[in-house]
Amino acid sequence: MSSMKDREEGFERKFALDEELRFKASARRNRALGMWAAEKLGKSGADAEAYAKQVVVADIEEAGDHDVFLKIRKDFDEAGVDQSDHQIRRTMDDLMAQAIEQIKNT
């Protein structure tokens, strides 16, 4: 009985660790995505940093990545930035992979 409880607790710890990794990677990806989008929008320096923070905050609005995508899509459309939905989503995926790798290596 004890070994079953130990396994259960192990699974719970792994789940908690995986969720923490996913949260950190998502925040890191969103910041990098914000910096990428800021460059496309012609922002630099403090303006780019402020925009990246807005992208990170946008992720809080709803579960998943859709809110972040919609913010960037809307901002690109308003500014006349020519990036397809596919390009934005591909960049999101690439930056998420990079963020996960960075976190694993720290």
N, C-alpha and C positions, 0 to 999 in steps of 0.2 A: 504494500500500500504506500509505503514511503517513497519508493522509486517512482510510482505514478505521480505523486504530488511533486517530486523533484522535476520530473519531465514537464509537467504542467507549468511550474514556475519558470523553468528554462525557456519554454515557448513564450511565456508572457514577457520575460526580459528581452528576448530576441525581438518580439513584436515592438516593444517600447523603443528599443535601440533603432530598429528599422524606421519607425515613424519619426524619430528624432533626426536621423540621417536624411530622410525625405524632406522634412521641414527645413533643415539647414541648406540642403542642396537647392531646394526651391527658392529660398530667399536669395541665395548666392546667384542662381541663374537669373532671377528677376532683376537683380542689381546690374548684372552684366548685360542683360537684354535692354534695360533702361539706358545704359551707356551706349549700346549699339544704336538704339532708336534715336537717342539724343544727337548722335553724330549725323544720322540721316536727316534729322530735323534742323541741322545747322547749329546746334547748341554746343557750347564748350565750357570748360572750367566749372565755376559754381553753378551755372545754369544747367549744365549736363548732370552734375551731381544731384541737384534739386529734382530734375526730371526723373533720374534713376530712382530716387526715393519715392516719387509719386507712383512709379510702376510697382515697386515693392508693396506700397500701401494698397494699390488697386487689387492685389491678390487676396486681400482680406474680405472683399465684398461678397464672394461666393466660393463654394468649394470648386476645386479644379483650376485649370489654366485659362478657362474661357474669358474670365474677367480681364486678365492681363492682355490676352490677345485682342479683345474688344477695345481696350484703352489705346493700344498701339495702332490698331487699324483705324480708329476714329481720328487720332492725332495725325497719322499719315495722310488720311483723306483730307482733313482740314488744311494741311500744309502743302498738299499736292505732291507728296512723296510717292514715287512710283515703285511700290513693292507689292507683289501679289500675296494673297493669303498663304499660298504654299511657301513662299520665301520667308514670311514671318514665322510660320509654324516650324519650318526646317531650322531656322535660326534658334527658335526656342528649344527644339530637340537637341541640337548640337551643343548649345550652352548648358543644357541640363546634364548631358553626358560629361562635359568638362567639369561642371560643378561637383558631380558625384565623384569623379576621379580625384579632384583636388581635395575633397573632404576625406576620402579614403587614404590619401597620402599624407595627411597631417596627423 
